[in-house]
Amino acid sequence: MLISLLGLSFFVLSSNYKKTMLEEIYYLCRHVNMTYTDCMFMPTFERKFFVNMLIEEFNKKNEQVEKQNNKIRR
């Protein structure tokens, strides 16, 4: 909690949260072709859902690549 110049206290998001949010927005813009504005106005739970889906997709692709590499090495 921070105190403003007026002496009133208010809630401020941590810089760590802001960095994480911007990273999520970056990945959604880069890999899902969403606009920055869409991501900024998207509810948090939706943004997290899309990021988790993207992670799952990347994990599946990585598993497939590893399987193919293992087949080639044999």
CHARMM internal coordinates of N, CA and C (Angstrom, degrees):
IC EDIT
DIST 1 N 1 CA 1.4399
DIST 1 CA 1 C 1.5256
ANGL 1 N 1 CA 1 C 108.20
DIST 1 C 2 N 1.3090
ANGL 1 CA 1 C 2 N 116.52
DIHE 1 N 1 CA 1 C 2 N 133.49
DIST 2 N 2 CA 1.4530
ANGL 1 C 2 N 2 CA 121.78
DIHE 1 CA 1 C 2 N 2 CA 179.72
DIST 2 CA 2 C 1.5161
ANGL 2 N 2 CA 2 C 110.44
DIHE 1 C 2 N 2 CA 2 C -112.45
DIST 2 C 3 N 1.3120
ANGL 2 CA 2 C 3 N 115.18
DIHE 2 N 2 CA 2 C 3 N 158.91
DIST 3 N 3 CA 1.4603
ANGL 2 C 3 N 3 CA 120.11
DIHE 2 CA 2 C 3 N 3 CA 177.88
DIST 3 CA 3 C 1.5244
ANGL 3 N 3 CA 3 C 107.68
DIHE 2 C 3 N 3 CA 3 C -110.97
DIST 3 C 4 N 1.3046
ANGL 3 CA 3 C 4 N 115.84
DIHE 3 N 3 CA 3 C 4 N 127.54
DIST 4 N 4 CA 1.4592
ANGL 3 C 4 N 4 CA 120.34
DIHE 3 CA 3 C 4 N 4 CA -178.86
DIST 4 CA 4 C 1.5200
ANGL 4 N 4 CA 4 C 109.92
DIHE 3 C 4 N 4 CA 4 C -79.17
DIST 4 C 5 N 1.3191
ANGL 4 CA 4 C 5 N 114.62
DIHE 4 N 4 CA 4 C 5 N 174.35
DIST 5 N 5 CA 1.4580
ANGL 4 C 5 N 5 CA 119.62
DIHE 4 CA 4 C 5 N 5 CA 177.68
DIST 5 CA 5 C 1.5228
ANGL 5 N 5 CA 5 C 111.96
DIHE 4 C 5 N 5 CA 5 C -62.01
DIST 5 C 6 N 1.3092
ANGL 5 CA 5 C 6 N 116.96
DIHE 5 N 5 CA 5 C 6 N -24.36
DIST 6 N 6 CA 1.4589
ANGL 5 C 6 N 6 CA 121.65
DIHE 5 CA 5 C 6 N 6 CA 179.20
DIST 6 CA 6 C 1.5284
ANGL 6 N 6 CA 6 C 111.81
DIHE 5 C 6 N 6 CA 6 C -83.39
DIST 6 C 7 N 1.3200
ANGL 6 CA 6 C 7 N 117.69
DIHE 6 N 6 CA 6 C 7 N -5.20
DIST 7 N 7 CA 1.4430
ANGL 6 C 7 N 7 CA 120.97
DIHE 6 CA 6 C 7 N 7 CA 179.06
DIST 7 CA 7 C 1.5163
ANGL 7 N 7 CA 7 C 113.22
DIHE 6 C 7 N 7 CA 7 C 89.54
DIST 7 C 8 N 1.3300
ANGL 7 CA 7 C 8 N 118.00
DIHE 7 N 7 CA 7 C 8 N -1.23
DIST 8 N 8 CA 1.4492
ANGL 7 C 8 N 8 CA 120.92
DIHE 7 CA 7 C 8 N 8 CA 179.24
DIST 8 CA 8 C 1.5214
ANGL 8 N 8 CA 8 C 109.25
DIHE 7 C 8 N 8 CA 8 C -87.95
DIST 8 C 9 N 1.3174
ANGL 8 CA 8 C 9 N 116.36
DIHE 8 N 8 CA 8 C 9 N 141.14
DIST 9 N 9 CA 1.4572
ANGL 8 C 9 N 9 CA 118.95
DIHE 8 CA 8 C 9 N 9 CA 178.00
DIST 9 CA 9 C 1.5221
ANGL 9 N 9 CA 9 C 108.96
DIHE 8 C 9 N 9 CA 9 C -95.76
DIST 9 C 10 N 1.3168
ANGL 9 CA 9 C 10 N 115.78
DIHE 9 N 9 CA 9 C 10 N 149.32
DIST 10 N 10 CA 1.4521
ANGL 9 C 10 N 10 CA 121.11
DIHE 9 CA 9 C 10 N 10 CA -179.34
DIST 10 CA 10 C 1.5166
ANGL 10 N 10 CA 10 C 108.97
DIHE 9 C 10 N 10 CA 10 C -153.10
DIST 10 C 11 N 1.3134
ANGL 10 CA 10 C 11 N 115.55
DIHE 10 N 10 CA 10 C 11 N 163.30
DIST 11 N 11 CA 1.4554
ANGL 10 C 11 N 11 CA 121.61
DIHE 10 CA 10 C 11 N 11 CA -179.40
DIST 11 CA 11 C 1.5179
ANGL 11 N 11 CA 11 C 109.98
DIHE 10 C 11 N 11 CA 11 C -85.09
DIST 11 C 12 N 1.3233
ANGL 11 CA 11 C 12 N 116.28
DIHE 11 N 11 CA 11 C 12 N 133.88
DIST 12 N 12 CA 1.4566
ANGL 11 C 12 N 12 CA 122.17
DIHE 11 CA 11 C 12 N 12 CA 177.98
DIST 12 CA 12 C 1.5181
ANGL 12 N 12 CA 12 C 108.09
DIHE 11 C 12 N 12 CA 12 C -128.66
DIST 12 C 13 N 1.3285
ANGL 12 CA 12 C 13 N 116.86
DIHE 12 N 12 CA 12 C 13 N 134.94
DIST 13 N 13 CA 1.4524
ANGL 12 C 13 N 13 CA 120.48
DIHE 12 CA 12 C 13 N 13 CA 177.23
DIST 13 CA 13 C 1.5186
ANGL 13 N 13 CA 13 C 109.92
DIHE 12 C 13 N 13 CA 13 C -67.94
DIST 13 C 14 N 1.3197
ANGL 13 CA 13 C 14 N 116.36
DIHE 13 N 13 CA 13 C 14 N 140.74
DIST 14 N 14 CA 1.4583
ANGL 13 C 14 N 14 CA 120.18
DIHE 13 CA 13 C 14 N 14 CA -179.74
DIST 14 CA 14 C 1.5242
ANGL 14 N 14 CA 14 C 110.48
DIHE 13 C 14 N 14 CA 14 C -69.29
DIST 14 C 15 N 1.3131
ANGL 14 CA 14 C 15 N 115.58
DIHE 14 N 14 CA 14 C 15 N 157.71
DIST 15 N 15 CA 1.4636
ANGL 14 C 15 N 15 CA 119.47
DIHE 14 CA 14 C 15 N 15 CA 178.67
DIST 15 CA 15 C 1.5256
ANGL 15 N 15 CA 15 C 110.10
DIHE 14 C 15 N 15 CA 15 C -66.62
DIST 15 C 16 N 1.3324
ANGL 15 CA 15 C 16 N 117.69
DIHE 15 N 15 CA 15 C 16 N -28.77
DIST 16 N 16 CA 1.4619
ANGL 15 C 16 N 16 CA 121.27
DIHE 15 CA 15 C 16 N 16 CA 177.45
DIST 16 CA 16 C 1.5298
ANGL 16 N 16 CA 16 C 110.06
DIHE 15 C 16 N 16 CA 16 C -65.24
DIST 16 C 17 N 1.3326
ANGL 16 CA 16 C 17 N 117.21
DIHE 16 N 16 CA 16 C 17 N -42.53
DIST 17 N 17 CA 1.4635
ANGL 16 C 17 N 17 CA 120.84
DIHE 16 CA 16 C 17 N 17 CA 178.34
DIST 17 CA 17 C 1.5276
ANGL 17 N 17 CA 17 C 110.13
DIHE 16 C 17 N 17 CA 17 C -64.21
DIST 17 C 18 N 1.3211
ANGL 17 CA 17 C 18 N 116.30
DIHE 17 N 17 CA 17 C 18 N -42.78
DIST 18 N 18 CA 1.4700
ANGL 17 C 18 N 18 CA 120.03
DIHE 17 CA 17 C 18 N 18 CA -179.52
DIST 18 CA 18 C 1.5221
ANGL 18 N 18 CA 18 C 110.59
DIHE 17 C 18 N 18 CA 18 C -61.98
DIST 18 C 19 N 1.3447
ANGL 18 CA 18 C 19 N 116.07
DIHE 18 N 18 CA 18 C 19 N -41.30
DIST 19 N 19 CA 1.4643
ANGL 18 C 19 N 19 CA 120.08
DIHE 18 CA 18 C 19 N 19 CA 179.43
DIST 19 CA 19 C 1.5280
ANGL 19 N 19 CA 19 C 110.06
DIHE 18 C 19 N 19 CA 19 C -63.69
DIST 19 C 20 N 1.3189
ANGL 19 CA 19 C 20 N 116.84
DIHE 19 N 19 CA 19 C 20 N -44.14
DIST 20 N 20 CA 1.4601
ANGL 19 C 20 N 20 CA 121.39
DIHE 19 CA 19 C 20 N 20 CA 179.51
DIST 20 CA 20 C 1.5246
ANGL 20 N 20 CA 20 C 110.60
DIHE 19 C 20 N 20 CA 20 C -62.41
DIST 20 C 21 N 1.3231
ANGL 20 CA 20 C 21 N 116.76
DIHE 20 N 20 CA 20 C 21 N -43.77
DIST 21 N 21 CA 1.4571
ANGL 20 C 21 N 21 CA 120.96
DIHE 20 CA 20 C 21 N 21 CA 179.70
DIST 21 CA 21 C 1.5279
ANGL 21 N 21 CA 21 C 110.98
DIHE 20 C 21 N 21 CA 21 C -62.15
DIST 21 C 22 N 1.3181
ANGL 21 CA 21 C 22 N 117.05
DIHE 21 N 21 CA 21 C 22 N -43.33
DIST 22 N 22 CA 1.4610
ANGL 21 C 22 N 22 CA 120.26
DIHE 21 CA 21 C 22 N 22 CA 179.15
DIST 22 CA 22 C 1.5286
ANGL 22 N 22 CA 22 C 111.54
DIHE 21 C 22 N 22 CA 22 C -65.84
DIST 22 C 23 N 1.3280
ANGL 22 CA 22 C 23 N 117.01
DIHE 22 N 22 CA 22 C 23 N -35.81
DIST 23 N 23 CA 1.4629
ANGL 22 C 23 N 23 CA 119.71
DIHE 22 CA 22 C 23 N 23 CA 176.63
DIST 23 CA 23 C 1.5263
ANGL 23 N 23 CA 23 C 110.39
DIHE 22 C 23 N 23 CA 23 C -64.98
DIST 23 C 24 N 1.3299
ANGL 23 CA 23 C 24 N 116.49
DIHE 23 N 23 CA 23 C 24 N -42.49
DIST 24 N 24 CA 1.4653
ANGL 23 C 24 N 24 CA 119.91
DIHE 23 CA 23 C 24 N 24 CA 177.46
DIST 24 CA 24 C 1.5242
ANGL 24 N 24 CA 24 C 110.66
DIHE 23 C 24 N 24 CA 24 C -60.19
DIST 24 C 25 N 1.3134
ANGL 24 CA 24 C 25 N 115.96
DIHE 24 N 24 CA 24 C 25 N -44.66
DIST 25 N 25 CA 1.4667
ANGL 24 C 25 N 25 CA 120.82
DIHE 24 CA 24 C 25 N 25 CA -179.94
DIST 25 CA 25 C 1.5278
ANGL 25 N 25 CA 25 C 110.15
DIHE 24 C 25 N 25 CA 25 C -63.10
DIST 25 C 26 N 1.3202
ANGL 25 CA 25 C 26 N 116.71
DIHE 25 N 25 CA 25 C 26 N -41.74
DIST 26 N 26 CA 1.4615
ANGL 25 C 26 N 26 CA 120.64
DIHE 25 CA 25 C 26 N 26 CA 178.62
DIST 26 CA 26 C 1.5270
ANGL 26 N 26 CA 26 C 110.81
DIHE 25 C 26 N 26 CA 26 C -57.97
DIST 26 C 27 N 1.3484
ANGL 26 CA 26 C 27 N 116.48
DIHE 26 N 26 CA 26 C 27 N -49.06
DIST 27 N 27 CA 1.4629
ANGL 26 C 27 N 27 CA 119.72
DIHE 26 CA 26 C 27 N 27 CA -178.15
DIST 27 CA 27 C 1.5182
ANGL 27 N 27 CA 27 C 112.09
DIHE 26 C 27 N 27 CA 27 C -65.02
DIST 27 C 28 N 1.3133
ANGL 27 CA 27 C 28 N 117.49
DIHE 27 N 27 CA 27 C 28 N -38.11
DIST 28 N 28 CA 1.4625
ANGL 27 C 28 N 28 CA 120.03
DIHE 27 CA 27 C 28 N 28 CA 178.22
DIST 28 CA 28 C 1.5262
ANGL 28 N 28 CA 28 C 111.11
DIHE 27 C 28 N 28 CA 28 C -67.62
DIST 28 C 29 N 1.3115
ANGL 28 CA 28 C 29 N 116.85
DIHE 28 N 28 CA 28 C 29 N -39.49
DIST 29 N 29 CA 1.4713
ANGL 28 C 29 N 29 CA 120.05
DIHE 28 CA 28 C 29 N 29 CA 178.64
DIST 29 CA 29 C 1.5300
ANGL 29 N 29 CA 29 C 110.24
DIHE 28 C 29 N 29 CA 29 C -67.97
DIST 29 C 30 N 1.3159
ANGL 29 CA 29 C 30 N 116.47
DIHE 29 N 29 CA 29 C 30 N -42.06
DIST 30 N 30 CA 1.4740
ANGL 29 C 30 N 30 CA 120.80
DIHE 29 CA 29 C 30 N 30 CA -175.33
DIST 30 CA 30 C 1.5241
ANGL 30 N 30 CA 30 C 112.61
DIHE 29 C 30 N 30 CA 30 C -73.82
DIST 30 C 31 N 1.3260
ANGL 30 CA 30 C 31 N 117.27
DIHE 30 N 30 CA 30 C 31 N -43.89
DIST 31 N 31 CA 1.4592
ANGL 30 C 31 N 31 CA 119.97
DIHE 30 CA 30 C 31 N 31 CA -170.90
DIST 31 CA 31 C 1.5247
ANGL 31 N 31 CA 31 C 114.37
DIHE 30 C 31 N 31 CA 31 C -102.58
DIST 31 C 32 N 1.3172
ANGL 31 CA 31 C 32 N 117.76
DIHE 31 N 31 CA 31 C 32 N -21.59
DIST 32 N 32 CA 1.4600
ANGL 31 C 32 N 32 CA 120.65
DIHE 31 CA 31 C 32 N 32 CA -178.14
DIST 32 CA 32 C 1.5283
ANGL 32 N 32 CA 32 C 110.64
DIHE 31 C 32 N 32 CA 32 C -111.56
DIST 32 C 33 N 1.3184
ANGL 32 CA 32 C 33 N 116.05
DIHE 32 N 32 CA 32 C 33 N -5.23
DIST 33 N 33 CA 1.4639
ANGL 32 C 33 N 33 CA 122.90
DIHE 32 CA 32 C 33 N 33 CA 179.30
DIST 33 CA 33 C 1.5277
ANGL 33 N 33 CA 33 C 113.42
DIHE 32 C 33 N 33 CA 33 C 60.49
DIST 33 C 34 N 1.3321
ANGL 33 CA 33 C 34 N 115.71
DIHE 33 N 33 CA 33 C 34 N 35.12
DIST 34 N 34 CA 1.4595
ANGL 33 C 34 N 34 CA 119.86
DIHE 33 CA 33 C 34 N 34 CA 172.37
DIST 34 CA 34 C 1.5228
ANGL 34 N 34 CA 34 C 107.48
DIHE 33 C 34 N 34 CA 34 C -84.76
DIST 34 C 35 N 1.3089
ANGL 34 CA 34 C 35 N 116.43
DIHE 34 N 34 CA 34 C 35 N 154.57
DIST 35 N 35 CA 1.4591
ANGL 34 C 35 N 35 CA 118.87
DIHE 34 CA 34 C 35 N 35 CA 177.62
DIST 35 CA 35 C 1.5243
ANGL 35 N 35 CA 35 C 109.69
DIHE 34 C 35 N 35 CA 35 C -83.97
DIST 35 C 36 N 1.3086
ANGL 35 CA 35 C 36 N 114.87
DIHE 35 N 35 CA 35 C 36 N 156.68
DIST 36 N 36 CA 1.4710
ANGL 35 C 36 N 36 CA 120.71
DIHE 35 CA 35 C 36 N 36 CA 177.72
DIST 36 CA 36 C 1.5261
ANGL 36 N 36 CA 36 C 110.05
DIHE 35 C 36 N 36 CA 36 C -58.46
DIST 36 C 37 N 1.3120
ANGL 36 CA 36 C 37 N 116.32
DIHE 36 N 36 CA 36 C 37 N -42.48
DIST 37 N 37 CA 1.4613
ANGL 36 C 37 N 37 CA 120.85
DIHE 36 CA 36 C 37 N 37 CA -179.22
DIST 37 CA 37 C 1.5236
ANGL 37 N 37 CA 37 C 110.97
DIHE 36 C 37 N 37 CA 37 C -63.37
DIST 37 C 38 N 1.3382
ANGL 37 CA 37 C 38 N 117.16
DIHE 37 N 37 CA 37 C 38 N -43.06
DIST 38 N 38 CA 1.4624
ANGL 37 C 38 N 38 CA 120.28
DIHE 37 CA 37 C 38 N 38 CA 177.72
DIST 38 CA 38 C 1.5228
ANGL 38 N 38 CA 38 C 110.76
DIHE 37 C 38 N 38 CA 38 C -57.99
DIST 38 C 39 N 1.3153
ANGL 38 CA 38 C 39 N 116.18
DIHE 38 N 38 CA 38 C 39 N -44.92
DIST 39 N 39 CA 1.4652
ANGL 38 C 39 N 39 CA 120.55
DIHE 38 CA 38 C 39 N 39 CA -178.37
DIST 39 CA 39 C 1.5295
ANGL 39 N 39 CA 39 C 112.02
DIHE 38 C 39 N 39 CA 39 C -67.74
DIST 39 C 40 N 1.3079
ANGL 39 CA 39 C 40 N 116.53
DIHE 39 N 39 CA 39 C 40 N -38.85
DIST 40 N 40 CA 1.4694
ANGL 39 C 40 N 40 CA 119.77
DIHE 39 CA 39 C 40 N 40 CA -178.77
DIST 40 CA 40 C 1.5197
ANGL 40 N 40 CA 40 C 111.72
DIHE 39 C 40 N 40 CA 40 C -65.74
DIST 40 C 41 N 1.3158
ANGL 40 CA 40 C 41 N 117.73
DIHE 40 N 40 CA 40 C 41 N -36.62
DIST 41 N 41 CA 1.4542
ANGL 40 C 41 N 41 CA 120.30
DIHE 40 CA 40 C 41 N 41 CA -177.51
DIST 41 CA 41 C 1.5220
ANGL 41 N 41 CA 41 C 113.13
DIHE 40 C 41 N 41 CA 41 C -93.72
DIST 41 C 42 N 1.3267
ANGL 41 CA 41 C 42 N 116.34
DIHE 41 N 41 CA 41 C 42 N -0.35
DIST 42 N 42 CA 1.4600
ANGL 41 C 42 N 42 CA 121.50
DIHE 41 CA 41 C 42 N 42 CA 178.74
DIST 42 CA 42 C 1.5298
ANGL 42 N 42 CA 42 C 109.01
DIHE 41 C 42 N 42 CA 42 C -75.67
DIST 42 C 43 N 1.3260
ANGL 42 CA 42 C 43 N 117.51
DIHE 42 N 42 CA 42 C 43 N 138.59
DIST 43 N 43 CA 1.4688
ANGL 42 C 43 N 43 CA 119.20
DIHE 42 CA 42 C 43 N 43 CA 174.96
DIST 43 CA 43 C 1.5268
ANGL 43 N 43 CA 43 C 110.73
DIHE 42 C 43 N 43 CA 43 C -59.39
DIST 43 C 44 N 1.3056
ANGL 43 CA 43 C 44 N 116.31
DIHE 43 N 43 CA 43 C 44 N 148.23
DIST 44 N 44 CA 1.4565
ANGL 43 C 44 N 44 CA 121.56
DIHE 43 CA 43 C 44 N 44 CA -176.33
DIST 44 CA 44 C 1.5194
ANGL 44 N 44 CA 44 C 112.42
DIHE 43 C 44 N 44 CA 44 C -55.29
DIST 44 C 45 N 1.3418
ANGL 44 CA 44 C 45 N 117.09
DIHE 44 N 44 CA 44 C 45 N -44.02
DIST 45 N 45 CA 1.4650
ANGL 44 C 45 N 45 CA 119.31
DIHE 44 CA 44 C 45 N 45 CA -177.30
DIST 45 CA 45 C 1.5239
ANGL 45 N 45 CA 45 C 111.31
DIHE 44 C 45 N 45 CA 45 C -63.31
DIST 45 C 46 N 1.3269
ANGL 45 CA 45 C 46 N 118.45
DIHE 45 N 45 CA 45 C 46 N -32.96
DIST 46 N 46 CA 1.4677
ANGL 45 C 46 N 46 CA 120.68
DIHE 45 CA 45 C 46 N 46 CA 177.68
DIST 46 CA 46 C 1.5208
ANGL 46 N 46 CA 46 C 110.84
DIHE 45 C 46 N 46 CA 46 C -71.20
DIST 46 C 47 N 1.3272
ANGL 46 CA 46 C 47 N 116.19
DIHE 46 N 46 CA 46 C 47 N -43.14
DIST 47 N 47 CA 1.4602
ANGL 46 C 47 N 47 CA 119.86
DIHE 46 CA 46 C 47 N 47 CA 179.11
DIST 47 CA 47 C 1.5197
ANGL 47 N 47 CA 47 C 110.12
DIHE 46 C 47 N 47 CA 47 C -61.32
DIST 47 C 48 N 1.3337
ANGL 47 CA 47 C 48 N 117.38
DIHE 47 N 47 CA 47 C 48 N -43.82
DIST 48 N 48 CA 1.4610
ANGL 47 C 48 N 48 CA 121.48
DIHE 47 CA 47 C 48 N 48 CA 178.64
DIST 48 CA 48 C 1.5311
ANGL 48 N 48 CA 48 C 110.64
DIHE 47 C 48 N 48 CA 48 C -62.78
DIST 48 C 49 N 1.3240
ANGL 48 CA 48 C 49 N 116.61
DIHE 48 N 48 CA 48 C 49 N -39.16
DIST 49 N 49 CA 1.4632
ANGL 48 C 49 N 49 CA 120.86
DIHE 48 CA 48 C 49 N 49 CA 178.64
DIST 49 CA 49 C 1.5245
ANGL 49 N 49 CA 49 C 110.48
DIHE 48 C 49 N 49 CA 49 C -60.18
DIST 49 C 50 N 1.3367
ANGL 49 CA 49 C 50 N 117.17
DIHE 49 N 49 CA 49 C 50 N -48.70
DIST 50 N 50 CA 1.4602
ANGL 49 C 50 N 50 CA 120.82
DIHE 49 CA 49 C 50 N 50 CA -179.10
DIST 50 CA 50 C 1.5254
ANGL 50 N 50 CA 50 C 111.62
DIHE 49 C 50 N 50 CA 50 C -64.36
DIST 50 C 51 N 1.3193
ANGL 50 CA 50 C 51 N 116.96
DIHE 50 N 50 CA 50 C 51 N -38.60
DIST 51 N 51 CA 1.4681
ANGL 50 C 51 N 51 CA 120.15
DIHE 50 CA 50 C 51 N 51 CA 178.35
DIST 51 CA 51 C 1.5276
ANGL 51 N 51 CA 51 C 109.56
DIHE 50 C 51 N 51 CA 51 C -64.84
DIST 51 C 52 N 1.3262
ANGL 51 CA 51 C 52 N 117.30
DIHE 51 N 51 CA 51 C 52 N -43.36
DIST 52 N 52 CA 1.4658
ANGL 51 C 52 N 52 CA 120.11
DIHE 51 CA 51 C 52 N 52 CA 179.32
DIST 52 CA 52 C 1.5239
ANGL 52 N 52 CA 52 C 111.49
DIHE 51 C 52 N 52 CA 52 C -64.78
DIST 52 C 53 N 1.3095
ANGL 52 CA 52 C 53 N 117.61
DIHE 52 N 52 CA 52 C 53 N -37.96
DIST 53 N 53 CA 1.4625
ANGL 52 C 53 N 53 CA 120.57
DIHE 52 CA 52 C 53 N 53 CA 176.78
DIST 53 CA 53 C 1.5339
ANGL 53 N 53 CA 53 C 110.70
DIHE 52 C 53 N 53 CA 53 C -64.65
DIST 53 C 54 N 1.3126
ANGL 53 CA 53 C 54 N 116.33
DIHE 53 N 53 CA 53 C 54 N -40.19
DIST 54 N 54 CA 1.4587
ANGL 53 C 54 N 54 CA 120.92
DIHE 53 CA 53 C 54 N 54 CA 177.79
DIST 54 CA 54 C 1.5287
ANGL 54 N 54 CA 54 C 110.51
DIHE 53 C 54 N 54 CA 54 C -63.07
DIST 54 C 55 N 1.3179
ANGL 54 CA 54 C 55 N 117.12
DIHE 54 N 54 CA 54 C 55 N -42.36
DIST 55 N 55 CA 1.4630
ANGL 54 C 55 N 55 CA 121.49
DIHE 54 CA 54 C 55 N 55 CA 177.97
DIST 55 CA 55 C 1.5265
ANGL 55 N 55 CA 55 C 110.56
DIHE 54 C 55 N 55 CA 55 C -61.73
DIST 55 C 56 N 1.3351
ANGL 55 CA 55 C 56 N 116.31
DIHE 55 N 55 CA 55 C 56 N -44.56
DIST 56 N 56 CA 1.4693
ANGL 55 C 56 N 56 CA 119.93
DIHE 55 CA 55 C 56 N 56 CA 178.17
DIST 56 CA 56 C 1.5293
ANGL 56 N 56 CA 56 C 111.18
DIHE 55 C 56 N 56 CA 56 C -60.72
DIST 56 C 57 N 1.3069
ANGL 56 CA 56 C 57 N 116.44
DIHE 56 N 56 CA 56 C 57 N -42.17
DIST 57 N 57 CA 1.4648
ANGL 56 C 57 N 57 CA 120.56
DIHE 56 CA 56 C 57 N 57 CA 179.38
DIST 57 CA 57 C 1.5254
ANGL 57 N 57 CA 57 C 111.15
DIHE 56 C 57 N 57 CA 57 C -62.34
DIST 57 C 58 N 1.3360
ANGL 57 CA 57 C 58 N 116.23
DIHE 57 N 57 CA 57 C 58 N -45.07
DIST 58 N 58 CA 1.4682
ANGL 57 C 58 N 58 CA 119.92
DIHE 57 CA 57 C 58 N 58 CA 178.55
DIST 58 CA 58 C 1.5259
ANGL 58 N 58 CA 58 C 111.04
DIHE 57 C 58 N 58 CA 58 C -63.61
DIST 58 C 59 N 1.3300
ANGL 58 CA 58 C 59 N 116.86
DIHE 58 N 58 CA 58 C 59 N -39.86
DIST 59 N 59 CA 1.4657
ANGL 58 C 59 N 59 CA 119.87
DIHE 58 CA 58 C 59 N 59 CA 178.93
DIST 59 CA 59 C 1.5219
ANGL 59 N 59 CA 59 C 111.34
DIHE 58 C 59 N 59 CA 59 C -62.98
DIST 59 C 60 N 1.3263
ANGL 59 CA 59 C 60 N 117.39
DIHE 59 N 59 CA 59 C 60 N -41.82
DIST 60 N 60 CA 1.4673
ANGL 59 C 60 N 60 CA 121.00
DIHE 59 CA 59 C 60 N 60 CA 178.28
DIST 60 CA 60 C 1.5216
ANGL 60 N 60 CA 60 C 110.88
DIHE 59 C 60 N 60 CA 60 C -63.66
DIST 60 C 61 N 1.3259
ANGL 60 CA 60 C 61 N 116.69
DIHE 60 N 60 CA 60 C 61 N -42.84
DIST 61 N 61 CA 1.4650
ANGL 60 C 61 N 61 CA 119.90
DIHE 60 CA 60 C 61 N 61 CA 178.37
DIST 61 CA 61 C 1.5228
ANGL 61 N 61 CA 61 C 110.91
DIHE 60 C 61 N 61 CA 61 C -63.15
DIST 61 C 62 N 1.3320
ANGL 61 CA 61 C 62 N 116.96
DIHE 61 N 61 CA 61 C 62 N -41.13
DIST 62 N 62 CA 1.4617
ANGL 61 C 62 N 62 CA 120.58
DIHE 61 CA 61 C 62 N 62 CA 178.85
DIST 62 CA 62 C 1.5189
ANGL 62 N 62 CA 62 C 111.41
DIHE 61 C 62 N 62 CA 62 C -63.82
DIST 62 C 63 N 1.3249
ANGL 62 CA 62 C 63 N 116.78
DIHE 62 N 62 CA 62 C 63 N -39.71
DIST 63 N 63 CA 1.4630
ANGL 62 C 63 N 63 CA 120.31
DIHE 62 CA 62 C 63 N 63 CA 177.43
DIST 63 CA 63 C 1.5245
ANGL 63 N 63 CA 63 C 110.93
DIHE 62 C 63 N 63 CA 63 C -62.75
DIST 63 C 64 N 1.3271
ANGL 63 CA 63 C 64 N 117.00
DIHE 63 N 63 CA 63 C 64 N -41.91
DIST 64 N 64 CA 1.4609
ANGL 63 C 64 N 64 CA 121.07
DIHE 63 CA 63 C 64 N 64 CA 178.90
DIST 64 CA 64 C 1.5216
ANGL 64 N 64 CA 64 C 110.90
DIHE 63 C 64 N 64 CA 64 C -63.57
DIST 64 C 65 N 1.3172
ANGL 64 CA 64 C 65 N 116.59
DIHE 64 N 64 CA 64 C 65 N -41.54
DIST 65 N 65 CA 1.4644
ANGL 64 C 65 N 65 CA 120.71
DIHE 64 CA 64 C 65 N 65 CA 179.15
DIST 65 CA 65 C 1.5244
ANGL 65 N 65 CA 65 C 109.82
DIHE 64 C 65 N 65 CA 65 C -64.29
DIST 65 C 66 N 1.3390
ANGL 65 CA 65 C 66 N 116.56
DIHE 65 N 65 CA 65 C 66 N -42.58
DIST 66 N 66 CA 1.4629
ANGL 65 C 66 N 66 CA 119.78
DIHE 65 CA 65 C 66 N 66 CA 178.50
DIST 66 CA 66 C 1.5257
ANGL 66 N 66 CA 66 C 111.13
DIHE 65 C 66 N 66 CA 66 C -62.71
DIST 66 C 67 N 1.3238
ANGL 66 CA 66 C 67 N 118.05
DIHE 66 N 66 CA 66 C 67 N -40.80
DIST 67 N 67 CA 1.4636
ANGL 66 C 67 N 67 CA 121.32
DIHE 66 CA 66 C 67 N 67 CA 177.79
DIST 67 CA 67 C 1.5270
ANGL 67 N 67 CA 67 C 110.73
DIHE 66 C 67 N 67 CA 67 C -62.05
DIST 67 C 68 N 1.3213
ANGL 67 CA 67 C 68 N 115.83
DIHE 67 N 67 CA 67 C 68 N -43.44
DIST 68 N 68 CA 1.4637
ANGL 67 C 68 N 68 CA 119.80
DIHE 67 CA 67 C 68 N 68 CA 179.07
DIST 68 CA 68 C 1.5318
ANGL 68 N 68 CA 68 C 110.64
DIHE 67 C 68 N 68 CA 68 C -64.14
DIST 68 C 69 N 1.3170
ANGL 68 CA 68 C 69 N 116.76
DIHE 68 N 68 CA 68 C 69 N -41.62
DIST 69 N 69 CA 1.4693
ANGL 68 C 69 N 69 CA 120.51
DIHE 68 CA 68 C 69 N 69 CA 179.15
DIST 69 CA 69 C 1.5247
ANGL 69 N 69 CA 69 C 110.83
DIHE 68 C 69 N 69 CA 69 C -64.37
DIST 69 C 70 N 1.3210
ANGL 69 CA 69 C 70 N 116.38
DIHE 69 N 69 CA 69 C 70 N -39.56
DIST 70 N 70 CA 1.4677
ANGL 69 C 70 N 70 CA 120.06
DIHE 69 CA 69 C 70 N 70 CA 178.41
DIST 70 CA 70 C 1.5264
ANGL 70 N 70 CA 70 C 111.14
DIHE 69 C 70 N 70 CA 70 C -65.00
DIST 70 C 71 N 1.3234
ANGL 70 CA 70 C 71 N 117.44
DIHE 70 N 70 CA 70 C 71 N -37.58
DIST 71 N 71 CA 1.4640
ANGL 70 C 71 N 71 CA 121.23
DIHE 70 CA 70 C 71 N 71 CA 177.85
DIST 71 CA 71 C 1.5225
ANGL 71 N 71 CA 71 C 110.78
DIHE 70 C 71 N 71 CA 71 C -65.12
DIST 71 C 72 N 1.3172
ANGL 71 CA 71 C 72 N 115.99
DIHE 71 N 71 CA 71 C 72 N -40.44
DIST 72 N 72 CA 1.4682
ANGL 71 C 72 N 72 CA 120.53
DIHE 71 CA 71 C 72 N 72 CA -178.68
DIST 72 CA 72 C 1.5181
ANGL 72 N 72 CA 72 C 110.35
DIHE 71 C 72 N 72 CA 72 C -67.63
DIST 72 C 73 N 1.3039
ANGL 72 CA 72 C 73 N 118.46
DIHE 72 N 72 CA 72 C 73 N -37.93
DIST 73 N 73 CA 1.4655
ANGL 72 C 73 N 73 CA 122.62
DIHE 72 CA 72 C 73 N 73 CA -177.36
DIST 73 CA 73 C 1.5165
ANGL 73 N 73 CA 73 C 112.29
DIHE 72 C 73 N 73 CA 73 C -70.18
DIST 73 C 74 N 1.3076
ANGL 73 CA 73 C 74 N 118.53
DIHE 73 N 73 CA 73 C 74 N -23.35
DIST 74 N 74 CA 1.4686
ANGL 73 C 74 N 74 CA 120.73
DIHE 73 CA 73 C 74 N 74 CA -177.32
DIST 74 CA 74 C 1.4678
ANGL 74 N 74 CA 74 C 111.84
DIHE 73 C 74 N 74 CA 74 C -76.04
END
COOR INIT
IC SEED 1 N 1 CA 1 C
IC BUILD
